[in-house]
């Protein structure tokens, strides 16, 4: 079988692709090292908006995977890029953690509960009833509703947790306002990522472990897509349920190392 590519630029999801339950997937370190030594453009993507790139760099390094902070792109950063393009120097009421508030501060946004331009909902382990009530009232008063990502559940060592999309649905039920989701599967996040590394879709590959976010967003952004069976999707039976397919299906990123020239 011939090797696809060569690809000048690589985008990869983080959880389920490079790490699984806090442990590097076999071959992930070698993949990152080879991408760097070959001078390839690459970004590690995550819909998780809790952490800053520096936080994620430290967490990954502690687990044994060395990904530079400048090669990490989160849904919080994508949300900040989107808001900056829509309404520069605006204001927002934010429910989220430092990953989101830092990204918004860096584009010059004012975080306030007084007549904000936007209500921005991100991931947090401490969704507060009072904060959610404030968000509902501000949206009813005219604030625009933005969410970092549509994921309804997220992983933890104890099991799944309700996530941003689930709380967004609650706010929508109370306000009648649908949010704009910036993170995957919105291809906007992919296009922003491509611009960050000066890449073109024709020469870029997207690696993910989820059909409904990673593969879909890569497909809609015009990228070559690879599904790895090391995370959420672990059988071909799951793949066959979808009306679209990835370009390639591999057991893990270890099978992609030879693609790098």
Buried (B, 14 or more C-beta within 10 A) or exposed (E): EEEEBEBBBBBBBBBBBBBBEEEBBEBBBEBBEBBBEEEBBBBBBBBBBBBBBBBBBEBBEEBEBEBBEEBBBBBBBBBBBBBBEEBEEBBBBBBBBBBBBBBBBEBEBEBEBEEBBBBBBBBBEEBEEEBBEBBBBBBEEEBBBBBBBBBBEBBEEEEEEBBBBBBBBBBBEBBEBEBBBBBBBBBBBBBBBBEBBEBEBEBBBBBBBBBBBBBBBBBBBBBBBBBBBBBBBEEEEBBEEEEEBBBBBBEBBBBBBEBBE
